[in-house]
Structures are given as C-alpha cells and as structure tokens.
C-alpha cells in the first residue's frame, strides 16, 4: 500500500517502509449519487482524463460538487434507508445457513454471498511477504518485521479477528520467462504461514502484491503482462488446490500504471480495459487447474483497487459463480493519513458522509447485483496518540460496512514506534497490542447482535 495524493493535488508516494498500498481518497465521495448505476464507458473515459471537478460535472446523474460534505450528509438518511432495505430483502431470501466447513480441506459448494456472510473482521500481515528488493526467504523480514510465528497468528485470532490477508510479492522469486517458475522455498514458507491461520479456522486471502514494475496495464505491455499473470496464478492455484473454501485468492493488488494519468483515481479507458483482461486471465488461470479451485472464491479488483466511480462503475465482471470484488478505502484520507496536506487527527462525525458515500456506492454497484465486496485494506495511522479518535472513527466506519455486508481488513504494516505511516495495532515482537483499544473497538462492532 504505497500512498498517493488527492484528485486535485500532485501525487505523493509513501516511503518504502510505509504501508502496502491504499486506494486514493478524493476530498469528497460521491455519496447519494446515482451515476454508478448507469455510468457508461464513454462517461468513465471522459471522467478519467479530467480533474475531479470536471469529471463530476460530466456525470449527468452526479449533482454533487467536490467538497460538498454537507450535501452528502443530508442525503445520508434516505440512502441508508434504501441500503438497509436492500440488505433486509437479501436476508429474507436466505432460508438456511450453509453447514460450517469441517476442516481446512473442506471445499463446500457455497455461494460467494454465503461465504462472505460467514466472515466477520480481518487483519493484514503487511510489510512481510509483500516486501520486495530481496530474493529468497530472507525477504520476509527485509522490511524490519520479525519472522512470522504461529504465536502471532494465534494472538490475532484470539483477539477476535477471524480473517487474515497475507499479501505476497512474487516478482523477486520467479524464474525466467516463459515459465516464471516460483521459488520452491518461497512457496513453502508462504504455505507454512497460510496453515498457521487455517489451523485456527480463519479465512485466509493470498494475493499478488507490489508487482507494479512489471504488471503494467496498458496496450504496450498487456500481452507480456497477461502471460506472466497467467503463469503465476496457475502455479499458485496448483500449489494450494488441496485447501478448502477458507482459502481465497485475490488476483491483483492495486493494479495501475505507475505515474500514469489518474493513477489512483480511475486511470484511463485503456488502462481499465487492460485491467478487465487481467481480471479475466486471473479467473481463467485459477479455474483451469480444477479440483477445489473450481469452486474457490476469487477476488477481482478495480483500477488501483480504488472505490471512485470512474473505475468501479465501468468494471467488467467475469461470468463466474464464485467471485467477489476487492476494494481499498482509507476514508476520509485526511483523517487516516498524516501525509495529507489537510491532515486532521480528531473525529467529531462531521465527515461521516464520506464513509457513507463509499459504502452506498459499493452497495449500489456491486451488492445490488449480488456481487459481494471485501474491503481488503482500511485503517488509520496513529497521530500523536489519537487512539480514542481512531476508535470513534472505526466504530462509524465498521458499523456502516457491517450494514452493507462488507468485511473489512485492517492494514497493519508493523510500524508504530519507528518509520513512517504508523498503521500497526499489533506488536509482532511480543504478541501484545500497540493500540488494543482500537482492536477492541473493532470487535465491539461485531459483538453487537444487530
């Protein structure tokens, strides 16, 4: 999650030791907008090449201007009502719950909606297997985090996290083209940690992270990129085929053209079409291996894994019976990131419309079509000990996500006492908690019956 600037400001990247890569947060979200439900490729193409204000004015159904948080707040009630009504109707349609998985190898014939509904809340093992610049198994600790132990995963699970995302960078562990053979020792170590979590009955996501140097979604690179994406995911799928439905594959993390037009806010029509191709290639690669992978939940994503309308409104969804969408939302950006030029560290609720807008857009574009969404990265930095404020924010954020049926995975990069981007809540060195009150606030949302 490398950091980027807002729509109307120059791009700012985080330092390498920062978090793994969130999607950009515009200064205001499109809360209450109906543009997502009927956006066309032409509209998305036009929006992608313009500034935030221009893109907004060219979307006929979008009557909000950037920064109009009061308008968002005023539309909240009616939008929440429609979202809740939609959720209630879906609940009524579900007559029986699937039987729980028997063990980590049990692959049930379960719908994506039912599987995602079993998930509560997640945590990221960030800046670990996604570390790059070092070859071999030493890469796991090359960004300063300790070697992952079973005790760490147990402690996270015992706190109440029932889901874990394990970001993995494969680029430094591949052989030459055309086979791109993955290093066996790297495979072994990743699988070992996957088993730590599966043995705790957690849901586990593994992905392809920090591959932007070669995975460039544009016309000039797409053919070679497509072949490499296919080669990597066929190998991963074959390696993990024996595992059951608690293991989930996420094809691409924040795919984008580095330094390209609207890098974090929808890209271009060319980039989005190339991404549609890569999402399809990923799904086809996994399904081609058969066995348990025929029914495994796979996650596709938007350009840069962003939630902005130009990218989520124009996504091409592969025809597949076991598919969901992965999105990142560090919302509001100015609260969650200290790197923002407009950073603030208190949460008084005045920006809750930004959160509402994200959840409503995701529900309208995907949820209403029966496509589950997972927010595989969210979180807020510690800003001079503002833990209480983060607790208030996380309660608002997760309460809305829970209503929308969207599981969320806290981005934890292990950084709290040194470095930059202090997203860590868990201390991996001694299995204690840097911000236990934040972890408890997360759990409190899901401990409630409603």
Secondary structure as the mmCIF struct_conf table of DSSP 4:
data_model
#
loop_
_struct_conf.conf_type_id
_struct_conf.id
_struct_conf.beg_label_comp_id
_struct_conf.beg_label_asym_id
_struct_conf.beg_label_seq_id
_struct_conf.end_label_comp_id
_struct_conf.end_label_asym_id
_struct_conf.end_label_seq_id
TURN_TY1_P TURN_TY1_P1 UNK A 7 UNK A 8
BEND BEND1 UNK A 9 UNK A 9
HELX_LH_PP_P HELX_LH_PP_P1 UNK A 13 UNK A 15
TURN_TY1_P TURN_TY1_P2 UNK A 16 UNK A 17
BEND BEND2 UNK A 18 UNK A 18
BEND BEND3 UNK A 20 UNK A 20
HELX_LH_PP_P HELX_LH_PP_P2 UNK A 22 UNK A 24
BEND BEND4 UNK A 27 UNK A 28
TURN_TY1_P TURN_TY1_P3 UNK A 31 UNK A 32
HELX_RH_AL_P HELX_RH_AL_P1 UNK A 35 UNK A 38
HELX_RH_AL_P HELX_RH_AL_P2 UNK A 41 UNK A 48
TURN_TY1_P TURN_TY1_P4 UNK A 49 UNK A 49
BEND BEND5 UNK A 50 UNK A 50
HELX_RH_AL_P HELX_RH_AL_P3 UNK A 52 UNK A 57
TURN_TY1_P TURN_TY1_P5 UNK A 58 UNK A 58
TURN_TY1_P TURN_TY1_P6 UNK A 60 UNK A 61
HELX_LH_PP_P HELX_LH_PP_P3 UNK A 64 UNK A 65
TURN_TY1_P TURN_TY1_P7 UNK A 66 UNK A 67
HELX_RH_AL_P HELX_RH_AL_P4 UNK A 69 UNK A 93
BEND BEND6 UNK A 96 UNK A 96
HELX_LH_PP_P HELX_LH_PP_P4 UNK A 97 UNK A 101
BEND BEND7 UNK A 102 UNK A 103
TURN_TY1_P TURN_TY1_P8 UNK A 104 UNK A 105
HELX_RH_AL_P HELX_RH_AL_P5 UNK A 112 UNK A 118
STRN STRN1 UNK A 122 UNK A 124
BEND BEND8 UNK A 127 UNK A 128
TURN_TY1_P TURN_TY1_P9 UNK A 129 UNK A 130
BEND BEND9 UNK A 133 UNK A 133
BEND BEND10 UNK A 136 UNK A 136
HELX_RH_3T_P HELX_RH_3T_P1 UNK A 137 UNK A 141
TURN_TY1_P TURN_TY1_P10 UNK A 142 UNK A 143
BEND BEND11 UNK A 144 UNK A 144
HELX_LH_PP_P HELX_LH_PP_P5 UNK A 145 UNK A 148
HELX_RH_AL_P HELX_RH_AL_P6 UNK A 150 UNK A 159
TURN_TY1_P TURN_TY1_P11 UNK A 160 UNK A 160
STRN STRN2 UNK A 163 UNK A 166
HELX_RH_3T_P HELX_RH_3T_P2 UNK A 171 UNK A 173
STRN STRN3 UNK A 174 UNK A 174
BEND BEND12 UNK A 176 UNK A 176
TURN_TY1_P TURN_TY1_P12 UNK A 177 UNK A 179
HELX_LH_PP_P HELX_LH_PP_P6 UNK A 181 UNK A 181
STRN STRN4 UNK A 182 UNK A 182
HELX_LH_PP_P HELX_LH_PP_P7 UNK A 183 UNK A 183
HELX_RH_AL_P HELX_RH_AL_P7 UNK A 184 UNK A 198
TURN_TY1_P TURN_TY1_P13 UNK A 199 UNK A 201
STRN STRN5 UNK A 203 UNK A 207
BEND BEND13 UNK A 210 UNK A 210
TURN_TY1_P TURN_TY1_P14 UNK A 212 UNK A 214
BEND BEND14 UNK A 218 UNK A 218
TURN_TY1_P TURN_TY1_P15 UNK A 219 UNK A 221
HELX_RH_AL_P HELX_RH_AL_P8 UNK A 222 UNK A 239
TURN_TY1_P TURN_TY1_P16 UNK A 240 UNK A 242
BEND BEND15 UNK A 243 UNK A 243
TURN_TY1_P TURN_TY1_P17 UNK A 245 UNK A 246
STRN STRN6 UNK A 247 UNK A 250
BEND BEND16 UNK A 253 UNK A 254
TURN_TY1_P TURN_TY1_P18 UNK A 258 UNK A 259
TURN_TY1_P TURN_TY1_P19 UNK A 261 UNK A 266
HELX_RH_AL_P HELX_RH_AL_P9 UNK A 269 UNK A 288
TURN_TY1_P TURN_TY1_P20 UNK A 289 UNK A 289
HELX_RH_3T_P HELX_RH_3T_P3 UNK A 291 UNK A 294
TURN_TY1_P TURN_TY1_P21 UNK A 295 UNK A 295
STRN STRN7 UNK A 298 UNK A 301
HELX_RH_3T_P HELX_RH_3T_P4 UNK A 303 UNK A 305
HELX_RH_AL_P HELX_RH_AL_P10 UNK A 309 UNK A 312
TURN_TY1_P TURN_TY1_P22 UNK A 313 UNK A 313
BEND BEND17 UNK A 314 UNK A 314
HELX_LH_PP_P HELX_LH_PP_P8 UNK A 315 UNK A 318
BEND BEND18 UNK A 321 UNK A 322
STRN STRN8 UNK A 323 UNK A 328
BEND BEND19 UNK A 332 UNK A 332
HELX_RH_AL_P HELX_RH_AL_P11 UNK A 333 UNK A 336
TURN_TY1_P TURN_TY1_P23 UNK A 338 UNK A 339
BEND BEND20 UNK A 340 UNK A 340
TURN_TY1_P TURN_TY1_P24 UNK A 341 UNK A 342
BEND BEND21 UNK A 349 UNK A 349
TURN_TY1_P TURN_TY1_P25 UNK A 350 UNK A 351
HELX_RH_AL_P HELX_RH_AL_P12 UNK A 352 UNK A 365
TURN_TY1_P TURN_TY1_P26 UNK A 366 UNK A 366
HELX_RH_3T_P HELX_RH_3T_P5 UNK A 367 UNK A 369
TURN_TY1_P TURN_TY1_P27 UNK A 370 UNK A 370
STRN STRN9 UNK A 373 UNK A 378
BEND BEND22 UNK A 384 UNK A 385
HELX_RH_AL_P HELX_RH_AL_P13 UNK A 387 UNK A 403
TURN_TY1_P TURN_TY1_P28 UNK A 404 UNK A 405
STRN STRN10 UNK A 407 UNK A 410
BEND BEND23 UNK A 414 UNK A 414
BEND BEND24 UNK A 416 UNK A 420
STRN STRN11 UNK A 426 UNK A 427
TURN_TY1_P TURN_TY1_P29 UNK A 428 UNK A 431
STRN STRN12 UNK A 432 UNK A 433
TURN_TY1_P TURN_TY1_P30 UNK A 434 UNK A 435
HELX_RH_AL_P HELX_RH_AL_P14 UNK A 436 UNK A 447
BEND BEND25 UNK A 448 UNK A 448
#
